């Protein structure tokens, strides 16, 4: 009986650890928020030379 209790406890702890790992990975991949704000790096995009863009040499799916 003692071995059955120990085995059941071990299975429960491993299942809890697995669920915690899954939840942690899910939250890292799909962050959510209540107030529509996320922490992010803010970058400034600036040209290296002055002038207007005449053409952009890309195609669909590039």
VENURLIN-V901613 format. One line per field, one symbol per residue. phi: phi as a letter, one per 30 degrees, with the letter a starting at -180 (. if undefined). psi: psi as a letter, one per 40 degrees, with the letter a starting at -180 (. if undefined). A space follows every 10 residues. Layout:
# VENURLIN-V901613
phi = ???
psi = ???
This chain:
# VENURLIN-V901613
phi = .ddddddddd dddddddddd dddddddddb dbbccibbda dccccbddbd kcddbbdbbe id
psi = dddddddddd dddddddddd dddddddddg iiidefhihi hhihhiieii iihdihgiih e.
